[in-house]
Amino acid sequence: MNNNSDKELIKCSGINKWYGNLHALKDMDMTINKGEVIGLIGDNGAGKSTLIKIMCGVHKLDKGDLYFEGKRVSIENPKSAMKLGIETIHQYSTMFFEMSIANNVFIGREPKKFGFNFLGLKDEKKMDYESMKAIKEVGLDLRSPHIPVKELSGGERQGVAIARSMYFKSKMLILDEPTNHLSVKETFKVLEYIKGLKSLGIGSIFISHNLYHVHEIADRIIGMARGEKVCDKDKKDTTVNELIKLIG
Amino acid sequence: MKNTIKSLLSRPEISALVITIFLIIVFSFISDRFFNSRNFMVILAAYPEYALVALGVTILMISGEFDLSVGSVFAVAPIVTVILVNDGYNQYWAIILGLISAAALGFVNALVTLLFKIPSFITTLGMLFMARSIAIGICGGFPPSFPKGWDTDWLVGRMDMIRMSLFWLIGIALVLNFILKKTNFGSWIYATGENKQAANDLGINTFAVKTTCFIICSTLAGYAGIIQSLRIKTAITSLGLGLELNAIASAVVGGASLFGGIGSAFGALVGTFLLAMIDNILILTRVDGNWFKFGLGIMIIIAVILNTYTKNRADNIRLKEDE
């Protein structure tokens, strides 16, 4: 294994995806290194969401290869992505509004006192304690793990989603428009949080239409248009204005 | 205090429970034959059978699906069981095979719905006709004769005022409530019903969750059919005719959401009891038979309106930070 693959977290090589006749991704190549924040930008329909859905197992690629920590992998479903250490905060809500905060943090991966994978007694004490701890770590202060998520603000819900991803010690975090619908204060909290991922050695992909936010926190910025990569630049080598022209 | 009121009002079954208590008081004034042990014995005689079906339907509804075939499955399982006993099978094996036949129908419902991605409303509507036809077909159109000397006490035997089937119901309801509230699988059922896409994205096998719920629903319907058949000591092909809508009504009155993600085992029990009670008072007061279903219908609508109202009220209670 050479030095490159040592620091390489995920590598997409020649990835193609079709939806019927629509060629949504065309020979997409991309590499993300450990502890690197990648800003993924592009207009609506550029293929950003398709790309990350392939990485997190929601969609399957039609052609191309994915490598994780130097090994070729096949990400069949979200569970296999999670097993690799890829966590995703989707653009749409992955919260269950009727369920409590603790249940939302652990849903699908509940700690069990005993039982089998499919049926086991939830360790509710641990869920309550750990969910509040994880939420505090992302700078949120919620009064109880039993509050239904429907009672939280948009920012608080996003905080719970981030806490969920963090708790499971992801190696790579994909954030698809995580600052949508957030107040200014909440947005900066989320941005600070993404910056903090670097020090933990977690690679991240940050997707946003707000190029100023992307430029502020990303180490490298990848631009997409019409399913293709149109730029891959270090932050220091580009400006927001140039990025606008490149993806326009 | 506010916290307690809020969490109490948020429970899906609470309005059905309040209406039930309210109606017990009202009905006691309307008819002096209502509030006595003998009458409750009448209500409770068939109650476990309907409540078991409502329990299964509720769990399936929480997962975001419907089952209109429960009434027909209710007939298939006892007919299979009775035929097998008549053929010389051990009664326990016959009951197990009867239950397996019901579970198999639920499995078919699940596979057709989930693999072909068609609404369960349609799949189970088809199964409603097919299963009824199976029930008639396997006995050649003539109900099998009920075996003599069959020991059925452990399932439906009378113990003073109540039947054994009530204990079975309570036991099954407790187990299901435990699964729904305390296990990971229970959380997955709620998650699948509320937001299937999100549940999938978080690694929950929603296909397996829904399939299991379909099987639970059908098995409980089959079990309820067997219990009724043993109680009335016959296995006629018309058992459970029209039961599906009553079961869905019980589930909805008990707080289950038609859109999935909300409901409880206790709610199914309360919902069924409420409908059984309304049924009973309409008989006791000799309401004109032509208006019988009207009364039932209006009660269902009122119960659901109240349910929605109390839920909204609960959502609007704001708690202070320190509560």
Boltz contact constraints between the chains, C-beta under 6 A:
constraints:
  - contact:
      token1: [A, 58]
      token2: [B, 201]
      max_distance: 6.0
  - contact:
      token1: [A, 78]
      token2: [B, 201]
      max_distance: 6.0
  - contact:
      token1: [A, 78]
      token2: [B, 203]
      max_distance: 6.0
  - contact:
      token1: [A, 79]
      token2: [B, 203]
      max_distance: 6.0
  - contact:
      token1: [A, 82]
      token2: [B, 203]
      max_distance: 6.0
  - contact:
      token1: [A, 94]
      token2: [B, 198]
      max_distance: 6.0
  - contact:
      token1: [A, 94]
      token2: [B, 201]
      max_distance: 6.0
  - contact:
      token1: [A, 96]
      token2: [B, 191]
      max_distance: 6.0
  - contact:
      token1: [A, 96]
      token2: [B, 194]
      max_distance: 6.0
  - contact:
      token1: [A, 96]
      token2: [B, 195]
      max_distance: 6.0
  - contact:
      token1: [A, 98]
      token2: [B, 194]
      max_distance: 6.0
  - contact:
      token1: [A, 98]
      token2: [B, 261]
      max_distance: 6.0
  - contact:
      token1: [A, 98]
      token2: [B, 262]
      max_distance: 6.0
  - contact:
      token1: [A, 103]
      token2: [B, 187]
      max_distance: 6.0
  - contact:
      token1: [A, 107]
      token2: [B, 187]
      max_distance: 6.0
  - contact:
      token1: [A, 107]
      token2: [B, 191]
      max_distance: 6.0
  - contact:
      token1: [A, 107]
      token2: [B, 202]
      max_distance: 6.0
  - contact:
      token1: [A, 108]
      token2: [B, 202]
      max_distance: 6.0
  - contact:
      token1: [A, 108]
      token2: [B, 203]
      max_distance: 6.0
  - contact:
      token1: [A, 108]
      token2: [B, 204]
      max_distance: 6.0
  - contact:
      token1: [A, 110]
      token2: [B, 184]
      max_distance: 6.0
  - contact:
      token1: [A, 119]
      token2: [B, 183]
      max_distance: 6.0
  - contact:
      token1: [A, 119]
      token2: [B, 185]
      max_distance: 6.0
  - contact:
      token1: [A, 120]
      token2: [B, 184]
      max_distance: 6.0
  - contact:
      token1: [A, 121]
      token2: [B, 182]
      max_distance: 6.0
  - contact:
      token1: [A, 121]
      token2: [B, 183]
      max_distance: 6.0
  - contact:
      token1: [A, 122]
      token2: [B, 184]
      max_distance: 6.0
  - contact:
      token1: [A, 143]
      token2: [B, 321]
      max_distance: 6.0
